[in-house]
């Protein structure tokens, strides 16, 4: 695959058109994460799942997810690198911003030769449990499921990443750093025999990284060591609530000797995703693509 161009400020018109385009390739397959039953929720009563643009802002929000799914979007065959990224939309662990932090992200990944797997994880937060408890189960099952389908989907099981926004960025961080801990659900030997830790992570304005009791420290639930897979992070300085947490995560990765790249832009707020906001931070997809290229994740698989 050819090297991606270095980032530049793109014309506003082109970015607006890109955001409005439909998916370049349609979903090939949508799979239930828990065909044997969602763990711990047999008696859970919830309102029906819904998807709507409540604020008329072009952001489609999915609510009340009780049956999580993974939807695979293959990259075009002639540019397919074999790499795959699981996409985790944000939404405060209460809803999922399924368009500008979901389907449009899958479109971009496909455009650079990367397969995408859109994770519709459980929301809202479950009473009495950590905010990420059920979503982390879903993310771990999704990563194993992707690798289980490596042969069928013709992907490289050793180049499976995860990309998350806001709460989805926190979820991606937890998936990245929980690989050595036991899973909190009963494993299915047919699916969960494959590894549930991603090979790399792309974190876009990830939330909840800062310790609530000691703001000078990383959240204690995040365990970093020298074996933590490579991380790319991007956030705006104007994202006052979460920017310090990104810096803390970078420092912990650097101190541990793990690979990391952090971009903090002077302007921009929270939640921009794939939207055109008229600020330089909107070019984060080019930076992330360049990083994946430099790290070797976009190299075409070698022929035997």
Secondary structure as a PSIPRED ss2 file (coil, helix, strand):
# PSIPRED VFORMAT (PSIPRED V4.0)

   1 X C   1.000  0.000  0.000
   2 X C   1.000  0.000  0.000
   3 X C   1.000  0.000  0.000
   4 X C   1.000  0.000  0.000
   5 X C   1.000  0.000  0.000
   6 X C   1.000  0.000  0.000
   7 X C   1.000  0.000  0.000
   8 X C   1.000  0.000  0.000
   9 X C   1.000  0.000  0.000
  10 X C   1.000  0.000  0.000
  11 X C   1.000  0.000  0.000
  12 X H   0.000  1.000  0.000
  13 X H   0.000  1.000  0.000
  14 X H   0.000  1.000  0.000
  15 X H   0.000  1.000  0.000
  16 X H   0.000  1.000  0.000
  17 X H   0.000  1.000  0.000
  18 X H   0.000  1.000  0.000
  19 X H   0.000  1.000  0.000
  20 X H   0.000  1.000  0.000
  21 X C   1.000  0.000  0.000
  22 X C   1.000  0.000  0.000
  23 X C   1.000  0.000  0.000
  24 X C   1.000  0.000  0.000
  25 X C   1.000  0.000  0.000
  26 X C   1.000  0.000  0.000
  27 X C   1.000  0.000  0.000
  28 X C   1.000  0.000  0.000
  29 X E   0.000  0.000  1.000
  30 X E   0.000  0.000  1.000
  31 X E   0.000  0.000  1.000
  32 X E   0.000  0.000  1.000
  33 X C   1.000  0.000  0.000
  34 X C   1.000  0.000  0.000
  35 X C   1.000  0.000  0.000
  36 X C   1.000  0.000  0.000
  37 X C   1.000  0.000  0.000
  38 X C   1.000  0.000  0.000
  39 X C   1.000  0.000  0.000
  40 X C   1.000  0.000  0.000
  41 X C   1.000  0.000  0.000
  42 X C   1.000  0.000  0.000
  43 X C   1.000  0.000  0.000
  44 X C   1.000  0.000  0.000
  45 X C   1.000  0.000  0.000
  46 X C   1.000  0.000  0.000
  47 X C   1.000  0.000  0.000
  48 X C   1.000  0.000  0.000
  49 X C   1.000  0.000  0.000
  50 X E   0.000  0.000  1.000
  51 X E   0.000  0.000  1.000
  52 X E   0.000  0.000  1.000
  53 X C   1.000  0.000  0.000
  54 X C   1.000  0.000  0.000
  55 X C   1.000  0.000  0.000
  56 X C   1.000  0.000  0.000
  57 X C   1.000  0.000  0.000
  58 X C   1.000  0.000  0.000
  59 X C   1.000  0.000  0.000
  60 X C   1.000  0.000  0.000
  61 X E   0.000  0.000  1.000
  62 X E   0.000  0.000  1.000
  63 X E   0.000  0.000  1.000
  64 X C   1.000  0.000  0.000
  65 X E   0.000  0.000  1.000
  66 X C   1.000  0.000  0.000
  67 X C   1.000  0.000  0.000
  68 X C   1.000  0.000  0.000
  69 X E   0.000  0.000  1.000
  70 X E   0.000  0.000  1.000
  71 X E   0.000  0.000  1.000
  72 X E   0.000  0.000  1.000
  73 X E   0.000  0.000  1.000
  74 X C   1.000  0.000  0.000
  75 X C   1.000  0.000  0.000
  76 X C   1.000  0.000  0.000
  77 X C   1.000  0.000  0.000
  78 X C   1.000  0.000  0.000
  79 X C   1.000  0.000  0.000
  80 X C   1.000  0.000  0.000
  81 X C   1.000  0.000  0.000
  82 X C   1.000  0.000  0.000
  83 X C   1.000  0.000  0.000
  84 X E   0.000  0.000  1.000
  85 X E   0.000  0.000  1.000
  86 X E   0.000  0.000  1.000
  87 X E   0.000  0.000  1.000
  88 X E   0.000  0.000  1.000
  89 X C   1.000  0.000  0.000
  90 X C   1.000  0.000  0.000
  91 X C   1.000  0.000  0.000
  92 X C   1.000  0.000  0.000
  93 X C   1.000  0.000  0.000
  94 X C   1.000  0.000  0.000
  95 X C   1.000  0.000  0.000
  96 X E   0.000  0.000  1.000
  97 X E   0.000  0.000  1.000
  98 X C   1.000  0.000  0.000
  99 X H   0.000  1.000  0.000
 100 X H   0.000  1.000  0.000
 101 X H   0.000  1.000  0.000
 102 X H   0.000  1.000  0.000
 103 X H   0.000  1.000  0.000
 104 X H   0.000  1.000  0.000
 105 X H   0.000  1.000  0.000
 106 X H   0.000  1.000  0.000
 107 X H   0.000  1.000  0.000
 108 X H   0.000  1.000  0.000
 109 X H   0.000  1.000  0.000
 110 X H   0.000  1.000  0.000
 111 X H   0.000  1.000  0.000
 112 X C   1.000  0.000  0.000
 113 X C   1.000  0.000  0.000
 114 X C   1.000  0.000  0.000
 115 X E   0.000  0.000  1.000
 116 X E   0.000  0.000  1.000
 117 X E   0.000  0.000  1.000
 118 X E   0.000  0.000  1.000
 119 X E   0.000  0.000  1.000
 120 X E   0.000  0.000  1.000
 121 X C   1.000  0.000  0.000
 122 X C   1.000  0.000  0.000
 123 X E   0.000  0.000  1.000
 124 X C   1.000  0.000  0.000
 125 X C   1.000  0.000  0.000
 126 X C   1.000  0.000  0.000
 127 X C   1.000  0.000  0.000
 128 X C   1.000  0.000  0.000
 129 X C   1.000  0.000  0.000
 130 X C   1.000  0.000  0.000
 131 X C   1.000  0.000  0.000
 132 X C   1.000  0.000  0.000
 133 X H   0.000  1.000  0.000
 134 X H   0.000  1.000  0.000
 135 X H   0.000  1.000  0.000
 136 X H   0.000  1.000  0.000
 137 X H   0.000  1.000  0.000
 138 X H   0.000  1.000  0.000
 139 X H   0.000  1.000  0.000
 140 X H   0.000  1.000  0.000
 141 X H   0.000  1.000  0.000
 142 X H   0.000  1.000  0.000
 143 X H   0.000  1.000  0.000
 144 X H   0.000  1.000  0.000
 145 X H   0.000  1.000  0.000
 146 X H   0.000  1.000  0.000
 147 X H   0.000  1.000  0.000
 148 X H   0.000  1.000  0.000
 149 X C   1.000  0.000  0.000
 150 X H   0.000  1.000  0.000
 151 X H   0.000  1.000  0.000
 152 X H   0.000  1.000  0.000
 153 X H   0.000  1.000  0.000
 154 X C   1.000  0.000  0.000
 155 X C   1.000  0.000  0.000
 156 X C   1.000  0.000  0.000
 157 X C   1.000  0.000  0.000
 158 X C   1.000  0.000  0.000
 159 X C   1.000  0.000  0.000
 160 X E   0.000  0.000  1.000
 161 X E   0.000  0.000  1.000
 162 X E   0.000  0.000  1.000
 163 X E   0.000  0.000  1.000
 164 X E   0.000  0.000  1.000
 165 X E   0.000  0.000  1.000
 166 X C   1.000  0.000  0.000
 167 X H   0.000  1.000  0.000
 168 X H   0.000  1.000  0.000
 169 X H   0.000  1.000  0.000
 170 X H   0.000  1.000  0.000
 171 X H   0.000  1.000  0.000
 172 X H   0.000  1.000  0.000
 173 X H   0.000  1.000  0.000
 174 X H   0.000  1.000  0.000
 175 X H   0.000  1.000  0.000
 176 X H   0.000  1.000  0.000
 177 X H   0.000  1.000  0.000
 178 X C   1.000  0.000  0.000
 179 X C   1.000  0.000  0.000
 180 X C   1.000  0.000  0.000
 181 X C   1.000  0.000  0.000
 182 X C   1.000  0.000  0.000
 183 X C   1.000  0.000  0.000
 184 X C   1.000  0.000  0.000
 185 X C   1.000  0.000  0.000
 186 X C   1.000  0.000  0.000
 187 X C   1.000  0.000  0.000
 188 X C   1.000  0.000  0.000
 189 X C   1.000  0.000  0.000
 190 X C   1.000  0.000  0.000
 191 X C   1.000  0.000  0.000
 192 X C   1.000  0.000  0.000
 193 X C   1.000  0.000  0.000
 194 X C   1.000  0.000  0.000
 195 X C   1.000  0.000  0.000
 196 X C   1.000  0.000  0.000
 197 X C   1.000  0.000  0.000
 198 X C   1.000  0.000  0.000
 199 X C   1.000  0.000  0.000
 200 X E   0.000  0.000  1.000
 201 X E   0.000  0.000  1.000
 202 X E   0.000  0.000  1.000
 203 X E   0.000  0.000  1.000
 204 X E   0.000  0.000  1.000
 205 X C   1.000  0.000  0.000
 206 X C   1.000  0.000  0.000
 207 X C   1.000  0.000  0.000
 208 X C   1.000  0.000  0.000
 209 X C   1.000  0.000  0.000
 210 X E   0.000  0.000  1.000
 211 X C   1.000  0.000  0.000
 212 X C   1.000  0.000  0.000
 213 X C   1.000  0.000  0.000
 214 X C   1.000  0.000  0.000
 215 X C   1.000  0.000  0.000
 216 X C   1.000  0.000  0.000
 217 X C   1.000  0.000  0.000
 218 X E   0.000  0.000  1.000
 219 X C   1.000  0.000  0.000
 220 X C   1.000  0.000  0.000
 221 X C   1.000  0.000  0.000
 222 X C   1.000  0.000  0.000
 223 X C   1.000  0.000  0.000
 224 X C   1.000  0.000  0.000
 225 X C   1.000  0.000  0.000
 226 X C   1.000  0.000  0.000
 227 X C   1.000  0.000  0.000
 228 X C   1.000  0.000  0.000
 229 X C   1.000  0.000  0.000
 230 X E   0.000  0.000  1.000
 231 X E   0.000  0.000  1.000
 232 X E   0.000  0.000  1.000
 233 X E   0.000  0.000  1.000
 234 X E   0.000  0.000  1.000
 235 X E   0.000  0.000  1.000
 236 X E   0.000  0.000  1.000
 237 X C   1.000  0.000  0.000
 238 X C   1.000  0.000  0.000
 239 X C   1.000  0.000  0.000
 240 X C   1.000  0.000  0.000
 241 X C   1.000  0.000  0.000
 242 X C   1.000  0.000  0.000
 243 X H   0.000  1.000  0.000
 244 X H   0.000  1.000  0.000
 245 X H   0.000  1.000  0.000
 246 X H   0.000  1.000  0.000
 247 X H   0.000  1.000  0.000
 248 X H   0.000  1.000  0.000
 249 X H   0.000  1.000  0.000
 250 X H   0.000  1.000  0.000
 251 X H   0.000  1.000  0.000
 252 X H   0.000  1.000  0.000
 253 X H   0.000  1.000  0.000
 254 X H   0.000  1.000  0.000
 255 X H   0.000  1.000  0.000
 256 X H   0.000  1.000  0.000
 257 X C   1.000  0.000  0.000
 258 X C   1.000  0.000  0.000
 259 X C   1.000  0.000  0.000
 260 X E   0.000  0.000  1.000
 261 X E   0.000  0.000  1.000
 262 X E   0.000  0.000  1.000
 263 X E   0.000  0.000  1.000
 264 X E   0.000  0.000  1.000
 265 X E   0.000  0.000  1.000
 266 X C   1.000  0.000  0.000
 267 X C   1.000  0.000  0.000
 268 X C   1.000  0.000  0.000
 269 X C   1.000  0.000  0.000
 270 X C   1.000  0.000  0.000
 271 X C   1.000  0.000  0.000
 272 X C   1.000  0.000  0.000
 273 X C   1.000  0.000  0.000
 274 X C   1.000  0.000  0.000
 275 X C   1.000  0.000  0.000
 276 X C   1.000  0.000  0.000
 277 X C   1.000  0.000  0.000
 278 X C   1.000  0.000  0.000
 279 X C   1.000  0.000  0.000
 280 X H   0.000  1.000  0.000
 281 X H   0.000  1.000  0.000
 282 X H   0.000  1.000  0.000
 283 X H   0.000  1.000  0.000
 284 X H   0.000  1.000  0.000
 285 X H   0.000  1.000  0.000
 286 X H   0.000  1.000  0.000
 287 X H   0.000  1.000  0.000
 288 X H   0.000  1.000  0.000
 289 X H   0.000  1.000  0.000
 290 X H   0.000  1.000  0.000
 291 X H   0.000  1.000  0.000
 292 X H   0.000  1.000  0.000
 293 X H   0.000  1.000  0.000
 294 X H   0.000  1.000  0.000
 295 X C   1.000  0.000  0.000
 296 X C   1.000  0.000  0.000
 297 X C   1.000  0.000  0.000
 298 X C   1.000  0.000  0.000
 299 X C   1.000  0.000  0.000
 300 X C   1.000  0.000  0.000
 301 X C   1.000  0.000  0.000
 302 X C   1.000  0.000  0.000
 303 X C   1.000  0.000  0.000
 304 X C   1.000  0.000  0.000
